[in-house]
Amino acid sequence: MIGLGVGMSLDIASLFAERQADRYALHTQYLNEQMVRVLKTIGYDVGFVKGTNQYLFDREGERYLDLLSGWAVFAIGRNHPKLRDALKNVLDSDLPNLVQLDVSVLAGILAERLLKHVPYLDKVFFDSTGAGATEAALKFSRAATGRTGIVYCGHAFHGLTYGALSLNGEAAFRKGFGPLLPDCNEVPFNDLAALEQALSSRQVAAFIVEPIQGKGVNMPDDDYLAGALALCRKYGTLFIADEIQTGLGRTGKFLAVEHWGIEPDMVLIAKALSGGHIPIGAVLTRKSIFDKIFNRMDRAVVHGSTFSKNDMAMAAGIATLDVIESERLVQNSAQKGERLLKLFNGMRERYDLVKDVRGKGLMIGVEFGEPRSLALRASWNILETAQSGLFCQLIAIPLFKDHKVLTQVAGHDTHTIKLLPSLTITDADCEWIERSFDAVIADAHRVPGAAWKLGKTLANNALKARARA
Ligand code: PLP
């Protein structure tokens, strides 16, 4: 066994290589067995051994284009040399990390650099995850307004801890975990009248919304976010923009709210700020709100978390912002996003099964729907009867197996494939995306054909699973 001898340094890379083949067995025995079953069913057992920038490499050395980027954490790509150097530098410098009865220099620097991008906000609260940032924002909203109500949108996703789960707009995530936090009310996304009705009681502390919803890549109507902000101002409710997925250049602006010219009271960020390596979350807010929480010396630690301002996380955040700025990744996201939207819109015109294409920058949803052609429609219906949303696997699985493109379905019960690549992708990667999607979508229009043969297997599996449940 490698790297475990007394006095020897631990060789983690060799340990990884030695036990790589055991990973399914280890997870089946000690972790989440259901995840292993999912991966075996869809046939994703390629054993990734390396990640560089926007690419993954399997045990055969085959290169994959990663359009998932660890659920949007690798905005600057995997293992960016600048990030790696920054983290090594922290470890090699014997910094006085987490003294706790002192304040962190690196947290001060990161807060200063973040707020330069969001000049209408004044204060930063750090946590270690996206859900942690949501929890902090909930507590801050209630304490700052003296109200208890929170309004969120249908299909919203703000994390899976109890407070955040209480704001989750999908029944599948909530089922079995109740009761949740009281006074949290759902309104449909893009419905200003429903929002006004919910806020008009003047009991609502905050309205929380993702500018573009992650589950489904749902776009706001052009007047929605500005209208919602105006309603929040009218009824004394705080406006929280959850930019945990959309922030830091993902949509072609530093924050997605910039597309609609609005200035929220709180902005939540996490995911990409980590550089993909050291978890971090942050709430950016106004001094007037912050000062109502941390309002006396005996309340200096009234909310916080042990590891939140640790030096590795702060250094990861500083290095990530540096890369985003120096490599002009916000601009690259806007430019490559425009190119991809154009090419997918072309496919929408050419292909019966492609119903909608939406997104901004490098957050793109391609939605499939019931075809007009009779032969195709019969196959579509068989699949949908077995399990709603199953069709997307007919796209995602061949993309992965035949074209080495890793992508995801944008949530439960949806027909949308979502693209969230690293913001570093190149024109050659866009061509790879075009070639592979075009071939797979064309294939899905052939009945009978390989795609629908796979569909039959998936439908049978889904029916068997339903019978067992
Ligand atoms: N908010 C949004 C919009 C997200 O997409 C996510 C994660 O996917 C979260 C919050 C929760 O973040 P985390 O998984 O780091 O807790």
Boltz pocket constraint, residues with backbone or C-beta under 6 A from the ligand:
constraints:
  - pocket:
      binder: B
      contacts: [[A, 71], [A, 128], [A, 129], [A, 130], [A, 131], [A, 132], [A, 134], [A, 157], [A, 158], [A, 159], [A, 160], [A, 210], [A, 214], [A, 242], [A, 243], [A, 244], [A, 245], [A, 246], [A, 270], [A, 271]]
      max_distance: 6.0
